[in-house]
Amino acid sequence: MKIEFSERANRIKASEIRELLKLTVQPDIISFAGGLPAAELFPLEKIAEVSKDVVLKEGKAALQYSPTEGLKKLREIIISQRLNPINIKANLDEIAITSGSQQALDFTGKMFINEGDTIIVESPTYLGALNAFLAYDPKYTEIPLEKDGMDMDKLEEVLESGVRPKFIYTIPDYQNPSGITMSKEKRKRLIDIANKYDLIVVEDSPYAELCFDGEQLDPIKSLDTEGRVIYMGTYSKTFTPGLRIGWVVGNPAIINKFIQVKQGADLQTSSLDQRIAAEYMSRYDLSEHIQMIIDVYSKRRNVMLDTMRETFHKDITFTESTGGLFTWVTVREDIDTKELMQEALKENIAFVPGASFFASSGHDNYMRLNYSCMPEDKIRTGIERLAKVLNKYYE
């Protein structure tokens, strides 16, 4: 049988990270590859208790269809607990529930990108966003990252040259994959630039609450006075990804279009999952749970960075993230980390080669390391093994 997929479908490729994770499920492999939260920290007993009560007390509604925009109670909780404390003021018509923030990325592409349209992304940027947008055949303009976020001088230079993107996509807090955080000054400047050139900013914020050092910065959305920032949040990194609860915040016209697109995609996010999340957030303080996660992850980060300082060759550099899940390693330009990955797997170590996180080709001398999923002893052992593989190139 001849199968003829659409051009859009043929542009979609398997995620290299997802494919790589298939190689790392073996128990003897120390994996720094996934961007996963630590499963041992999930509040299983509390979720079990809440889930049982929701089914027994709200079962008919919980197992029925529900509004596309999301459960009202859950949206109210997100506004009061997750948005208002970071100075995002939103009404119910300015927020919709999505099946994880990944769905919001796909809907953004569907809503805004025509074939050949330009979008601006950070360099490097989140692979999942590149994959989500790719189906709609955009052209990418990459803006390099500096130690405090996107290079705003370069961004303005690009815009002054006449480039008019459909939107600017950014992950300002503990960026995936770099671990870099955009400074307060650059957040203000980005809003000023967006206002000047009449642009939409897509702010992807899955990691912002995982702040280890210093204070969590207010999001770009909190500076938005013209309704041009689309803000995406999720419970995936702070609660549990399995419930697939994300949210998108924007001006009512944009949120209404998200709802229309969602009606054609899946009608609604799971009624049961939304009610479980809402009931959990009503009974328990998620901020306390997040603090427990921070305590664990910050120790794991410290072990990884300390071991890298002790064992990596002095010419190998890496970011010292102040939160989130990742550090970003830069090796000599003639080293291809995809080939290096094969050597590391022989030592039962896994990481993600960095080239996948760029919209353009090349960039083979980077790797992303995750510190959230492994206990401290395995992190030390794994980094020591990785150092032996890496340092051979510097002898």
C-alpha positions in Angstrom: 0.0 0.0 0.0 1.3 3.4 -0.9 1.0 5.9 1.9 1.2 9.6 0.9 1.5 11.8 3.9 1.0 15.6 3.6 4.0 17.9 3.3 3.2 19.1 6.8 3.4 15.5 8.2 6.6 14.8 6.3 8.2 17.8 8.0 7.6 16.2 11.4 10.5 14.0 12.6 10.9 12.0 15.7 12.3 13.9 18.6 16.0 13.0 19.0 15.6 13.3 22.8 12.7 10.9 22.8 14.6 8.4 20.7 17.6 8.8 22.9 15.6 8.1 26.0 14.8 4.7 24.6 18.5 3.8 25.0 18.6 5.0 28.6 15.9 3.0 30.3 18.4 0.3 31.2 19.0 0.3 34.9 22.8 0.3 34.5 22.9 3.5 32.6 23.3 6.8 34.4 21.2 9.2 32.4 21.7 13.0 32.3 19.6 13.0 29.1 15.9 13.5 30.0 14.3 16.8 31.1 12.3 14.8 33.6 11.3 15.7 37.2 12.3 13.3 39.9 9.6 10.7 40.1 10.5 9.7 43.7 9.3 13.2 44.7 5.8 12.9 43.4 3.3 13.1 46.3 1.8 9.7 45.5 -0.3 9.1 48.7 -1.9 12.6 48.6 -2.7 12.2 44.9 -4.2 8.8 45.5 -6.3 10.2 48.3 -7.5 13.1 46.2 -8.1 11.0 43.1 -10.3 8.6 45.1 -12.3 11.4 46.6 -12.8 13.1 43.3 -14.1 9.9 41.6 -16.4 9.0 44.5 -17.8 12.5 45.1 -17.6 14.1 41.7 -17.4 11.1 39.5 -20.3 11.9 37.1 -18.9 15.3 36.3 -15.3 14.2 36.5 -15.8 11.5 33.9 -18.0 13.7 31.6 -17.1 16.2 28.9 -16.2 19.7 30.3 -15.7 23.2 28.8 -12.9 23.6 26.3 -11.4 26.5 28.2 -10.9 24.4 31.3 -12.5 23.9 34.7 -13.4 27.2 36.2 -12.2 26.2 39.7 -8.8 25.2 38.4 -8.4 28.4 36.4 -9.3 30.4 39.5 -6.7 28.5 41.5 -4.0 29.0 38.9 -4.7 32.7 38.8 -4.7 33.1 42.6 -1.8 30.7 43.5 0.5 30.8 40.5 -0.1 34.0 38.6 -1.0 36.7 41.1 2.0 36.1 43.3 4.3 36.8 40.3 2.4 40.0 39.3 0.4 38.5 36.4 -3.1 39.8 36.8 -5.6 37.8 34.7 -9.3 37.3 34.4 -11.0 34.0 33.6 -11.4 35.1 29.9 -7.6 35.5 29.8 -6.6 32.0 30.7 -7.2 28.6 29.2 -6.1 25.1 30.3 -4.1 23.0 27.8 -2.8 19.5 27.8 0.6 20.5 29.0 2.3 23.6 27.7 3.6 21.6 24.8 0.1 21.7 23.4 0.1 25.4 23.8 3.3 25.6 21.7 1.7 23.6 18.9 -1.5 25.7 19.0 0.7 28.8 18.8 2.2 27.6 15.6 -1.1 26.7 14.1 -2.6 30.1 15.0 0.2 32.4 13.8 2.5 30.7 11.3 1.9 30.6 7.6 4.3 28.8 5.4 7.5 30.9 5.1 6.7 33.2 8.0 9.6 34.3 10.2 9.8 33.6 13.9 12.5 34.6 16.3 14.0 32.1 18.7 16.9 32.0 21.1 20.1 30.2 20.0 20.0 27.5 21.5 16.3 27.0 22.3 13.9 24.2 23.4 13.8 21.3 20.9 10.2 20.7 21.6 9.2 24.2 20.5 11.3 23.8 17.3 9.5 20.5 16.6 6.1 22.1 17.3 6.6 25.0 15.0 8.3 23.0 12.3 5.0 21.5 11.1 3.9 25.0 10.0 7.1 25.6 7.9 8.4 28.8 9.3 11.8 30.5 8.7 13.8 30.9 11.9 15.9 33.8 12.9 18.2 32.9 15.8 19.3 35.4 18.4 22.3 34.3 20.4 22.2 34.0 24.2 24.5 35.9 26.5 25.1 35.2 30.1 22.0 37.2 31.1 19.7 36.1 28.3 18.9 37.0 24.7 21.3 39.4 23.0 18.9 42.5 22.8 21.3 44.5 20.7 21.3 41.7 18.1 17.5 41.4 18.3 17.1 45.1 17.6 19.7 45.0 14.8 17.7 42.2 13.2 14.4 44.1 13.5 15.9 47.4 12.2 17.1 45.5 9.1 13.4 44.9 8.3 12.8 41.4 9.6 9.2 41.2 10.9 8.6 38.0 12.8 5.2 36.6 13.7 6.4 36.3 17.2 9.5 36.1 19.5 9.8 32.8 21.4 11.7 32.9 24.7 12.3 30.8 27.8 13.5 33.5 30.2 14.0 31.4 33.4 16.6 28.7 33.6 16.3 28.2 29.9 16.1 24.8 28.3 18.8 23.8 27.3 21.2 26.4 28.5 20.1 27.0 32.1 20.5 30.8 31.5 18.1 33.3 33.1 17.2 36.5 31.4 18.0 39.5 33.6 15.4 42.0 34.8 16.9 44.7 32.6 16.6 42.6 29.5 13.0 41.6 30.3 12.1 45.3 30.4 14.0 45.9 27.2 12.3 43.0 25.4 8.9 44.5 26.2 10.0 47.9 25.0 11.3 46.4 21.7 8.0 44.4 21.3 6.0 47.5 21.8 8.2 49.5 19.4 7.9 47.0 16.6 4.3 45.8 17.4 5.4 42.2 18.1 4.0 39.2 20.0 6.2 37.6 22.6 5.6 33.9 23.5 7.0 33.4 27.1 7.4 29.7 27.9 7.8 29.4 31.7 7.9 25.8 32.9 10.9 26.2 35.3 10.6 29.7 36.8 9.4 28.4 40.2 12.4 26.1 40.6 14.6 29.0 41.9 17.6 27.8 43.9 19.6 31.0 44.3 18.4 34.5 44.7 14.8 35.5 44.1 12.4 34.4 41.3 12.2 37.3 38.7 8.9 38.6 37.7 7.9 37.2 34.2 7.9 39.3 31.1 4.1 39.0 31.1 4.0 41.1 34.3 5.5 44.0 32.3 3.0 43.7 29.5 0.7 46.7 29.2 -0.5 46.1 25.7 -1.6 42.5 25.7 1.1 41.3 23.4 2.7 38.6 25.7 1.4 35.0 25.5 2.4 33.3 28.8 2.6 29.5 29.1 2.8 27.7 32.5 2.5 24.1 33.6 2.4 21.8 36.6 4.7 19.3 34.8 7.9 20.4 36.5 6.5 21.4 39.9 3.8 18.8 40.5 3.5 15.9 38.0 3.7 15.8 34.2 1.4 12.8 34.0 -1.7 14.8 34.6 -0.8 17.0 31.5 -2.1 20.2 33.0 -0.7 23.4 31.4 -2.1 26.9 30.9 -1.9 29.8 28.5 -2.5 33.4 29.5 -3.1 36.2 27.0 -5.5 38.9 25.9 -9.0 37.6 25.5 -8.9 37.6 21.6 -5.9 35.4 21.6 -7.3 33.1 24.3 -10.5 32.8 22.4 -8.6 31.6 19.3 -6.7 29.1 21.5 -10.0 27.7 22.6 -11.3 27.5 19.0 -8.2 25.6 18.0 -8.4 23.3 21.0 -12.0 22.4 20.1 -10.7 21.0 16.8 -7.8 19.2 18.5 -9.1 17.4 21.6 -12.2 19.2 22.7 -10.8 19.6 26.2 -8.1 18.6 28.6 -9.0 15.6 30.8 -11.9 16.4 33.1 -10.7 13.9 35.6 -7.2 15.2 35.7 -8.3 18.8 36.0 -10.5 18.0 39.0 -7.7 16.0 40.6 -5.4 18.9 40.2 -7.9 21.5 41.5 -8.8 19.4 44.5 -5.1 18.8 45.3 -4.4 22.5 45.1 -7.3 23.3 47.3 -6.2 20.9 50.1 -2.4 21.2 50.0 0.2 24.0 49.6 2.0 23.4 46.3 4.5 26.0 47.2 5.7 23.8 50.1 6.0 20.9 47.7 8.0 23.1 45.3 10.4 24.1 48.1 11.0 20.4 48.9 11.8 19.9 45.2 14.1 22.9 45.2 16.0 21.5 48.2 16.7 18.2 46.5 17.5 19.6 43.0 19.8 22.3 44.3 21.9 19.7 46.1 22.0 17.6 42.9 23.0 20.6 40.9 25.8 21.4 43.3 27.2 17.9 43.1 27.1 18.0 39.3 28.8 21.4 39.1 31.4 20.6 41.8 32.3 17.3 40.1 32.6 19.0 36.7 34.9 21.6 38.2 37.0 18.9 39.8 37.2 16.5 36.8 36.6 18.3 33.5 39.5 19.7 31.6 40.0 23.4 32.2 39.0 24.3 28.6 35.6 22.7 28.9 33.0 25.3 30.0 29.5 25.0 31.4 26.7 27.2 32.7 26.1 27.5 36.4 22.4 27.7 36.4 20.7 29.2 39.5 17.6 27.0 39.0 15.7 24.7 36.8 16.9 21.3 35.5 20.0 21.8 33.2 23.5 22.8 32.7 25.0 23.4 29.2 28.4 22.2 28.3 30.7 23.6 25.6 33.6 21.6 24.3 36.2 22.2 21.6 34.7 23.1 18.2 36.2 20.1 16.5 34.4 17.7 18.9 31.1 16.2 17.7 29.0 15.4 20.7 26.8 13.0 18.7 29.9 10.8 18.2 31.0 11.5 21.8 27.6 10.2 22.9 28.3 6.8 21.5 31.6 6.6 23.5 29.7 7.7 26.6 27.1 5.0 26.2 29.8 2.4 26.3 30.6 3.8 29.7 26.9 3.6 30.6 26.5 7.4 30.5 23.9 9.3 28.5 23.4 13.0 27.7 21.8 15.0 24.9 24.0 16.2 22.1 23.5 20.0 21.7 23.0 20.3 17.9 19.3 19.5 18.2 18.6 22.7 20.2 19.5 25.0 17.3 17.3 26.0 14.4 20.3 26.0 12.1 22.7 23.3 11.3 26.1 22.8 13.0 26.7 23.6 16.6 28.0 20.1 17.2 30.2 20.9 20.2 27.6 21.3 22.9 25.7 18.9 25.2 22.9 19.3 27.7 23.1 17.6 31.1 20.1 17.2 33.4 20.7 16.9 37.2 17.1 16.4 38.5 16.7 12.7 37.8 19.7 11.1 39.4 20.7 10.7 43.1 23.8 12.5 44.2 26.0 9.5 44.3 25.1 8.5 40.7 25.6 12.1 39.5 29.2 12.1 40.9 29.9 8.7 39.4 28.4 9.6 36.1 30.3 12.9 35.7 33.6 11.3 36.6 33.0 8.7 33.9 32.0 11.4 31.4 35.1 13.4 32.3 37.3 10.4 31.3 35.6 10.2 27.9 35.8 14.0 27.4 39.3 14.6 28.6 40.8 12.1 26.2 40.2 14.8 23.5 42.3 17.3 25.4 45.4 15.2 26.0 
